[in-house]
Amino acid sequence: MEQINKAGYTTEVPEDRLSLVGLLDEIGSGRIIFIGDVDSGKTTTVSYVANSLLSMGYRVAVVDSDVGQKSILPPATVSLGILDGPVAHIGEAVPVAHYFIGTTTPSQYIGETVVGVKRLADIGSKMADFVLIDTTGFVSGPGLELKRMKVELLRPELVVFIGEGEDLRRLESSIGSLARVFHAEKSRLVRPYSHEERKIIRAAKWRAYFSGSRMVEVDLNEFPVSGTAMFAGRPLLQEEIELIGKLHEWVVFTGWKNREGYVVVKAESGRPKSYNWSVIKAIDIEKLSNLLVGFIDGEGLCLGLGIIKWPKLSSGKLEILTPLTDEELARAREIRLGRIRVTEEGEELELLRREEL
């Protein structure tokens, strides 16, 4: 069986994990955030703490916000899982709810990530005594701000810092009196994973999630589309499409006019030419091929993912590959575009910048 998770449950942990569990027993309930650098043992620690609390009779929920190395599927989301028994890895938690981020790196999606963690932690707090929040190893630059905002918004009972370093010291200083802090050492058993190894593990997760998927046709007249500059404003007239295409030597498939200017979906018909991007936002149609999307319910939560296989925008339809059932799709109220192009086999084709769509 191919490896789908980096870390799992083990009792071979530093002694301070025993002290941590004892402290949590004294606290009795609440939200606990685990923060550490890449390959510091955050998920292993969360698994150990979750199993320990469960064995003591506590109800335990986990918020998995490590979008780059997700444990609770699907990828590219923040997920809430409930433990209904001992687990070998937190990926075995029963999925309860997801919030769509749409990428495997949160640097341009700090707001969405913070909102997702807060919403799912609120849901988890109603279902469990402890909500354990696993985070990315993104702790420098924007990552530091992401962690600070999580602490400021969630006001956890405890923040567990795993390992040490200048970034973590700065983060602890920025937290101030917002939360109690526990320092845990990095386990000597944790091994670093290369970029290529992480990519291979992510590919296995994509394959696992999209296994058994089917193609569905989505009528864009029935689903609002968010996460993009497209579909806002009035549709372009045919003469406008032809004129813009002729001026820029593009094949223009469709477009919209809004107060900021024009948005068009196009392909190059000749050599790429410069254009006034402040007036026209031009989106290459190839960026929509194999683009990850989320199906969003009426509460703003993510029902599941899909991959655009055929963007038939001229006819107002999308052909989307998804594992969702008809019943699940019937609950969808919106389609949200992500920023990663990926195949159902797990090949990550491209990470897009936020402004590209």
ZAVEXGU-898150 format. One line per 5 residues: number of its first residue (from 1); their letters; for each residue x, y, z of C-alpha. Coordinates in steps of 0.02 Angstrom, whole numbers, plus 50000, padded with zeros to 5 digits. Layout:
// residues N
NUM) a) X,Y,Z; ...
//
This chain:
// residues 357
1) meqin) 50000,50000,50000; 50070,50171,49954; 50112,50294,50092; 49974,50422,50114; 50027,50502,50280
6) kagyt) 50195,50557,50347; 50165,50530,50533; 50064,50414,50642; 50026,50369,50820; 50171,50312,50928
11) tevpe) 50202,50300,51115; 50387,50334,51088; 50375,50520,51124; 50476,50643,51228; 50430,50645,51413
16) drlsl) 50357,50820,51398; 50210,50746,51301; 50158,50659,51464; 50166,50827,51552; 50063,50903,51412
21) vglld) 49927,50772,51429; 49926,50798,51617; 49907,50986,51594; 49762,50961,51473; 49679,50847,51600
26) eigsg) 49690,50989,51726; 49619,51112,51599; 49476,50993,51563; 49418,51058,51394; 49453,51187,51260
31) riifi) 49544,51227,51099; 49727,51180,51085; 49836,51243,50943; 49995,51149,50894; 50130,51255,50808
36) gdvds) 50301,51205,50746; 50418,51214,50597; 50416,51090,50453; 50451,50911,50510; 50443,50956,50695
41) gkttt) 50321,50818,50742; 50159,50918,50756; 50045,50784,50683; 50130,50645,50782; 50103,50746,50940
46) vsyva) 49922,50781,50897; 49894,50595,50868; 49973,50550,51035; 49877,50683,51131; 49713,50638,51046
51) nslls) 49729,50453,51088; 49782,50493,51266; 49635,50608,51298; 49517,50482,51218; 49580,50346,51335
56) mgyrv) 49543,50462,51483; 49362,50477,51431; 49367,50644,51342; 49278,50677,51179; 49408,50735,51051
61) avvds) 49395,50829,50886; 49537,50876,50769; 49546,51025,50650; 49670,50983,50513; 49728,51147,50435
66) dvgqk) 49890,51083,50357; 49831,51108,50178; 50000,51056,50107; 50007,50888,50198; 49825,50850,50239
71) silpp) 49785,50704,50353; 49595,50713,50347; 49540,50711,50165; 49502,50799,50051; 49661,50897,50011
76) atvsl) 49662,51087,49991; 49532,51109,50129; 49530,51138,50315; 49443,50987,50391; 49358,50941,50554
81) gildg) 49363,50760,50612; 49293,50672,50766; 49381,50525,50850; 49259,50385,50886; 49397,50270,50948
86) pvahi) 49588,50251,50953; 49673,50296,50789; 49841,50254,50712; 49839,50424,50629; 49724,50574,50639
91) geavp) 49680,50541,50458; 49570,50403,50528; 49459,50529,50617; 49279,50532,50555; 49263,50684,50437
96) vahyf) 49125,50801,50494; 49148,50964,50397; 49268,51049,50276; 49309,51227,50224; 49374,51255,50047
101) igttt) 49544,51340,50026; 49580,51276,49852; 49769,51267,49859; 49907,51172,49947; 49994,51330,50007
106) psqyi) 49902,51457,50116; 50015,51609,50085; 49887,51700,49975; 49738,51629,50069; 49772,51681,50248
111) getvv) 49598,51756,50271; 49510,51600,50207; 49619,51486,50312; 49585,51584,50473; 49398,51589,50437
116) gvkrl) 49396,51402,50400; 49488,51356,50560; 49374,51468,50665; 49214,51400,50589; 49266,51219,50608
121) adigs) 49333,51245,50784; 49164,51319,50832; 49076,51165,50763; 49200,51049,50849; 49178,51136,51017
126) kmadf) 48994,51087,51014; 49037,50905,50984; 49192,50874,51090; 49279,50922,51251; 49443,50958,51165
131) vlidt) 49473,51027,50990; 49653,50996,50936; 49710,51109,50794; 49851,51045,50684; 49938,51179,50581
136) tgfvs) 50061,51195,50437; 50249,51215,50460; 50230,51388,50382; 50296,51496,50526; 50398,51634,50443
141) gpgle) 50340,51792,50354; 50154,51778,50310; 50152,51612,50404; 50190,51700,50567; 50045,51819,50537
146) lkrmk) 49932,51672,50495; 49972,51586,50660; 49954,51747,50759; 49782,51781,50684; 49726,51604,50724
151) vellr) 49774,51629,50905; 49695,51801,50913; 49531,51741,50838; 49517,51572,50926; 49583,51622,51097
156) pelvv) 49638,51443,51133; 49660,51375,51308; 49837,51324,51260; 49963,51348,51119; 50090,51207,51106
161) figeg) 50255,51260,51027; 50355,51111,50964; 50541,51143,50939; 50627,51309,50946; 50697,51445,50834
166) edlrr) 50689,51630,50798; 50523,51620,50705; 50438,51531,50851; 50512,51654,50976; 50445,51799,50874
171) lessi) 50275,51716,50862; 50267,51685,51049; 50312,51867,51079; 50175,51925,50961; 50046,51816,51049
176) gslar) 50081,51904,51213; 49946,51867,51341; 49819,51801,51216; 49849,51620,51265; 49943,51509,51385
181) vfhae) 50097,51428,51305; 50173,51254,51326; 50347,51217,51257; 50380,51042,51189; 50543,50978,51118
186) ksrlv) 50557,50911,50942; 50558,50722,50943; 50724,50645,50895; 50627,50512,50798; 50556,50637,50675
191) rpysh) 50643,50631,50507; 50641,50768,50376; 50545,50741,50214; 50610,50809,50051; 50505,50915,49934
196) eerki) 50492,50767,49816; 50436,50649,49954; 50300,50771,50007; 50242,50785,49828; 50231,50595,49813
201) iraak) 50127,50584,49973; 50012,50724,49911; 49991,50630,49747; 49933,50476,49842; 49806,50582,49935
206) wrayf) 49737,50656,49774; 49721,50481,49701; 49636,50416,49857; 49511,50558,49859; 49465,50553,49673
211) sgsrm) 49460,50364,49662; 49291,50312,49593; 49248,50487,49529; 49128,50519,49386; 49097,50660,49263
216) vevdl) 48952,50779,49295; 48892,50925,49190; 48862,51084,49289; 48747,51219,49222; 48821,51388,49271
221) nefpv) 48648,51466,49263; 48603,51362,49415; 48765,51384,49516; 48848,51548,49564; 49036,51539,49538
226) sgtam) 49151,51621,49665; 49338,51638,49690; 49364,51723,49522; 49341,51886,49428; 49240,51790,49298
231) fagrp) 49049,51791,49292; 49036,51966,49370; 48952,52103,49268; 48857,52089,49106; 48905,51959,48975
236) llqee) 48996,52033,48826; 48902,52054,48663; 48962,51951,48515; 49028,52107,48428; 49129,52152,48584
241) ielig) 49203,51978,48590; 49252,51988,48407; 49326,52163,48425; 49433,52119,48578; 49490,51959,48492
246) klhew) 49539,52052,48334; 49632,52191,48426; 49737,52071,48530; 49748,51922,48412; 49655,51812,48536
251) vvftg) 49523,51680,48521; 49398,51748,48647; 49277,51617,48713; 49173,51728,48827; 49187,51883,48934
256) wknre) 49105,52008,49049; 49102,52197,49072; 49103,52270,49246; 49144,52438,49322; 49332,52398,49326
261) gyvvv) 49340,52350,49143; 49332,52187,49046; 49363,52007,49095; 49387,51884,48952; 49430,51701,48936
266) kaesg) 49545,51678,48788; 49677,51579,48697; 49821,51652,48597; 49799,51644,48409; 49968,51720,48368
271) rpksy) 50120,51782,48460; 50077,51845,48635; 50055,52034,48634; 50058,52157,48777; 49892,52232,48829
276) nwsvi) 49823,52354,48957; 49792,52236,49102; 49713,52377,49203; 49570,52381,49076; 49564,52197,49022
281) kaidi) 49589,52048,49135; 49629,51906,49015; 49618,51729,49081; 49698,51589,48980; 49573,51449,48955
286) eklsn) 49709,51321,48988; 49714,51383,49168; 49538,51313,49189; 49584,51140,49127; 49612,51020,49273
291) llvgf) 49575,51162,49394; 49521,51111,49569; 49349,51173,49623; 49247,51158,49781; 49060,51124,49793
296) idgeg) 48995,51239,49929; 48836,51215,50029; 48713,51344,50095; 48817,51366,50254; 48976,51407,50158
301) lclgl) 49055,51239,50199; 49134,51124,50071; 49038,50969,50021; 49183,50903,49919; 49299,50936,49774
306) giikw) 49297,50922,49586; 49417,50944,49440; 49363,51044,49287; 49391,50933,49136; 49302,51033,49001
311) pklss) 49262,51218,49026; 49120,51241,48902; 49098,51424,48947; 49021,51475,48781; 48873,51365,48822
316) gklei) 48876,51406,49008; 48927,51234,49068; 49072,51146,49154; 49116,50962,49141; 49181,50918,49315
321) ltplt) 49255,50757,49382; 49200,50727,49562; 49172,50586,49687; 49015,50672,49755; 48849,50581,49744
326) deela) 48692,50654,49666; 48624,50681,49842; 48778,50779,49893; 48778,50881,49733; 48595,50924,49764
331) rarei) 48649,51014,49923; 48776,51123,49830; 48733,51307,49813; 48895,51373,49738; 49053,51321,49647
336) rlgri) 49216,51400,49707; 49373,51401,49600; 49537,51347,49678; 49714,51389,49626; 49792,51221,49589
341) rvtee) 49783,51120,49430; 49791,50936,49468; 49741,50772,49387; 49642,50632,49467; 49801,50528,49458
346) geele) 49881,50652,49578; 49995,50746,49458; 50005,50928,49513; 50016,51027,49352; 50024,51205,49415
351) llrre) 49998,51318,49565; 49912,51478,49511; 49927,51649,49589; 49768,51719,49661; 49757,51859,49533
356) el) 49769,51740,49384; 49584,51699,49394
//
